Amino acid sequence: MRYTSDLTDPKWQLIDYGFPKPGKQACPREDAFRELLKFLTVVLQRLL
């Protein structure tokens, strides 16, 4: 399901470089930065 707050692929590519890449020896991430950013966007929109 898509929401109006979801980032499109072109918009995500503009900001993706700013997030750290996973290390080779680090544990795999449970959540992608894109999902975390989507969550924060929804929360902030509801607060404002």
Backbone as JSON, one array per atom type, in Angstrom:
{
  "sequence": "MRYTSDLTDPKWQLIDYGFPKPGKQACPREDAFRELLKFLTVVLQRLL",
  "N": [[0.84, -1.17, 0.0], [0.6, 2.16, -0.88], [1.39, 5.36, 0.39], [0.71, 8.9, 0.59], [2.86, 10.1, 1.75], [5.01, 8.53, 1.13], [8.24, 8.08, -0.27], [9.22, 8.53, -3.61], [11.04, 6.46, -5.94], [12.97, 8.02, -7.48], [13.2, 10.3, -5.77], [14.14, 9.1, -3.45], [16.66, 8.21, -4.28], [18.02, 10.59, -4.37], [18.59, 11.21, -1.71], [19.64, 8.95, -0.57], [22.43, 8.58, -0.57], [23.34, 9.82, 1.71], [23.03, 8.19, 3.89], [24.61, 5.79, 6.01], [26.42, 3.06, 4.62], [25.98, -0.51, 4.92], [28.31, -2.31, 6.93], [30.87, -4.78, 6.25], [31.37, -6.64, 8.23], [29.47, -6.18, 10.08], [26.34, -6.7, 11.81], [23.44, -7.69, 9.96], [21.06, -5.23, 8.96], [17.89, -4.8, 10.48], [15.83, -3.18, 9.67], [15.32, -1.14, 6.84], [16.82, 2.0, 5.95], [15.12, 3.5, 4.43], [12.55, 2.66, 5.18], [12.55, 3.48, 7.85], [12.76, 6.25, 7.53], [10.36, 6.71, 6.23], [8.56, 6.08, 8.29], [9.23, 8.11, 10.18], [8.46, 10.36, 8.72], [5.66, 10.06, 8.55], [4.97, 10.19, 11.28], [5.83, 12.8, 11.95], [4.18, 14.31, 10.26], [1.7, 13.85, 11.39], [2.0, 15.06, 13.85], [2.19, 17.73, 13.27]],
  "CA": [[0.0, 0.0, 0.0], [1.39, 3.39, -0.98], [0.85, 6.53, 1.06], [1.18, 10.14, -0.02], [4.14, 10.46, 2.36], [6.07, 7.64, 0.63], [9.19, 8.65, -1.22], [9.34, 7.82, -4.89], [12.41, 5.98, -6.17], [13.9, 9.11, -7.8], [13.44, 11.12, -4.58], [14.98, 8.32, -2.52], [18.02, 8.18, -4.8], [18.66, 11.87, -4.07], [19.02, 11.29, -0.31], [20.21, 7.67, -0.14], [23.88, 8.67, -0.38], [23.62, 10.38, 3.02], [22.92, 7.17, 4.93], [25.78, 4.9, 5.98], [26.28, 1.74, 3.99], [26.27, -1.56, 5.9], [29.68, -2.82, 6.95], [31.0, -6.18, 5.85], [31.37, -7.49, 9.4], [28.38, -5.78, 10.97], [25.09, -7.48, 11.73], [22.54, -7.12, 8.96], [20.03, -4.34, 9.51], [16.54, -5.36, 10.47], [14.98, -2.25, 8.93], [16.03, -0.29, 5.89], [16.7, 3.42, 6.25], [13.95, 4.03, 3.72], [11.38, 2.39, 6.01], [12.64, 4.34, 9.02], [12.45, 7.6, 7.1], [8.92, 6.73, 5.97], [7.93, 6.13, 9.6], [9.41, 9.43, 10.74], [7.66, 11.31, 7.95], [4.27, 9.9, 8.97], [4.85, 10.69, 12.65], [5.95, 14.26, 11.94], [3.0, 14.88, 9.62], [0.59, 13.77, 12.34], [2.24, 15.99, 14.94], [2.06, 19.11, 12.79]],
  "C": [[0.88, 1.24, 0.0], [0.64, 4.52, -0.28], [1.39, 7.78, 0.38], [2.52, 10.57, 0.55], [5.3, 9.58, 1.87], [6.96, 8.37, -0.36], [9.17, 7.83, -2.51], [10.79, 7.38, -5.04], [13.36, 7.11, -6.56], [14.2, 10.02, -6.6], [14.35, 10.39, -3.6], [16.43, 8.31, -3.0], [18.76, 9.48, -4.51], [19.21, 11.93, -2.64], [19.7, 10.02, 0.19], [21.7, 7.74, 0.15], [24.25, 9.15, 1.03], [23.56, 9.37, 4.16], [24.12, 6.23, 4.86], [25.46, 3.56, 5.34], [26.6, 0.66, 5.02], [27.71, -2.04, 5.78], [29.72, -4.29, 6.61], [30.92, -7.11, 7.06], [30.24, -7.17, 10.37], [27.18, -6.71, 10.8], [24.19, -6.87, 10.67], [21.46, -6.28, 9.64], [18.67, -5.02, 9.44], [15.59, -4.49, 9.66], [15.85, -1.41, 8.01], [15.84, 1.17, 6.29], [15.48, 4.03, 5.57], [12.69, 3.82, 4.55], [11.39, 3.27, 7.26], [12.29, 5.78, 8.68], [10.95, 7.74, 6.81], [8.14, 6.84, 7.28], [8.03, 7.52, 10.21], [8.59, 10.49, 10.02], [6.2, 11.26, 8.38], [4.07, 10.48, 10.37], [4.88, 12.21, 12.67], [4.73, 14.92, 11.3], [1.8, 14.87, 10.58], [0.75, 14.74, 13.49], [2.0, 17.44, 14.53], [0.69, 19.44, 12.3]]
}
